[in-house]
Amino acid sequence: MKSFWLLFIFLISVETGFAQLQLEKQLTFAESLFVQEKYFDAITEAKRLSFFDITSQYSFRVNSLIAESYRQGGKFSEAVHYFTKAEIAANNVKELFKTKIEIIKINILRRAFYLVDHQLDDMGKDARFAADSSSLQYWRGWNYLFHDDWEKAVETLGKIDSAATLKNICEEVQKKKYSVSFAKGLSVVLPGAGQIYTGNYVSGVLSLGWNVLLGYLTVQAFSADRAFDGMAIGTLLWLRFYNGNLSNAEKFAVEKNELIKNETLDYLQKNYQGLKP
Amino acid sequence: MQTIFFLSLLSLFPSFLFSQDSALFTPEKRKAFADHLFCEKDYLRASEEYEGLQSVNKSDSLSYYIGLCFLKMNDYEKAKDYFSQLKNSSLGEESRLLFLKTSFLLNKNIEGESDSSSNQFMNKELKTSFRRLELAAQIKAGMDQTNPLSLNNHFEESDAQILKSFADKFSHPNSKSPFAAALFSTLLPGAGKIYTKNYGDGITSLIVTGLFTFLWYDNFRAGHPTRAWIFAGLTGFFYWGSVYGSYISARNYNLEKEEELNNEFQSYLSSKNYFIPTEIEGSCK
């Protein structure tokens, strides 16, 4: 009888061990697919593991792997969904912090500024993450950077010594950017000047030419006592071109700023060596 | 010594059970995993799993589920192919019904699809669904012969009423004639646009054409022929622009109304799941 029980226990333990081994193998397989950048297959195999992992012992690792694969594939909503699952399955504070930061990074990429701000505030208030305040500050800086608020990005990143390079890049961008109100103001005083300020010389000169010509025709019509003609040319043509000049000045400044921002983000994505979303 | 040898042999046994590919990739486990993916609405992966199983062991049920996956992914052409292959199988009735649905969603004329052989059903519920979907297709095609009595016989009273109203809208669409719109604008600039309910553009056309006509006349009267000719050109440009614009406006109006009606009808049918019992589209607990 005793040997029967011994045999039974032995068989159970061997079988459990092998089942465990299969799950471990499957995880290695899914991770290898991820390394090979086969994200679709990595997700399939990780989901297979998750389905057969009845005790949920791999839950954190599997959900993190699925989320990371989705992120690499640009599927941010799905990535956040699985990072949230990983967050629930986190085994310790370190894993919890890591997952929360991953969610924040995706939300930064999704330009969900206010959500990230709120999430960082919540983490800042959590005593478990008290030692990681500089990391939170760092991601807040990135959030400002993606939100096109370079001034606040400089201010936030300036508080962290390790983020000096990033801070300098932000300062450079701040200097390069055009003032939209200044461009518009210039065009109010002298049509076309705002466009010239933003580097659109041809458009600026053309705008000045049209305004001078139509202004002249309007004034001439009024001086020849053709008030109706003057009104028609003035309102239908001159005013239209003058307003167009103002919106052009604004549009060009905004476009240039957008270009500077995108070039900077592109540069950071390709060349920045530090942590990035 | 004997016992140790026996135990060692036994310990090798599970390793055969769980050898390399078998443990998580047995057909049963793959099927369970595919069903799980289907229920999780991960149809692309589910279809891949079903197709993988299909290549090992072909079955009607697997083809049916692959068809369902494509249907759910809005890949109607592929779904139609799968359901078409199953018309005479054990899942023939369900497949014929879903084949009709995919044809409907592909905006194909379903007259040819619903021939007498595919209209034979043992299951009364599926037969009703089939007939209902056929009638819906007839309504969408704007067929005048959609018999109101037939609608009353096959639908609940409230649905029959709604469908009658759709049938009326499809067979007598509220359209505007592009030629009438152009003619109206020829007589009075902008009138054609007002006829197509494009009020803002119509009034602007009238004012602008009127203004340039006045400037043309005024400059001739004041002895400025060059300016007068410029304004005459502008008047002509805006006048013919208004005529052509009214023609286009009527065409856009008709397209917009047609799309609106189609969307409304599609949304109604979607809320009714195209009169198809939900159980046949894969049941998930």
Contacts between the chains, C-beta under 8 A, distances in Angstrom:
chain1	res1	chain2	res2	distance
A	3	B	3	7.3
A	7	B	7	7.2
A	7	B	10	7.3
A	10	B	7	6.3
A	10	B	10	7.4
A	10	B	11	7.4
A	11	B	10	6.4
A	11	B	14	7.8
A	14	B	10	7.6
A	14	B	11	5.0
A	14	B	14	5.5
A	15	B	14	4.8
A	15	B	17	7.9
A	18	B	14	4.7
A	18	B	15	6.1
A	18	B	17	7.3
A	18	B	18	4.4
A	18	B	23	7.9
A	19	B	18	6.6
A	19	B	23	7.3
A	21	B	18	7.2
A	22	B	18	5.2
A	22	B	23	4.1
A	22	B	24	6.3
A	26	B	24	5.9
A	43	B	45	7.5
A	44	B	45	5.2
A	44	B	48	7.2
A	47	B	33	7.9
A	47	B	37	7.0
A	47	B	42	7.4
A	47	B	45	7.0
A	48	B	24	5.9
A	48	B	33	5.5
A	49	B	24	7.6
A	51	B	32	7.6
A	51	B	33	5.3
A	51	B	36	5.3
A	52	B	24	5.6
A	52	B	29	7.1
A	52	B	33	7.6
A	226	B	222	6.9
A	228	B	214	8.0
A	228	B	215	7.8
A	228	B	218	6.7
A	229	B	215	6.8
A	229	B	218	7.3
A	229	B	219	7.5
A	229	B	227	7.9
A	232	B	211	6.7
A	232	B	215	6.1
A	236	B	211	7.9
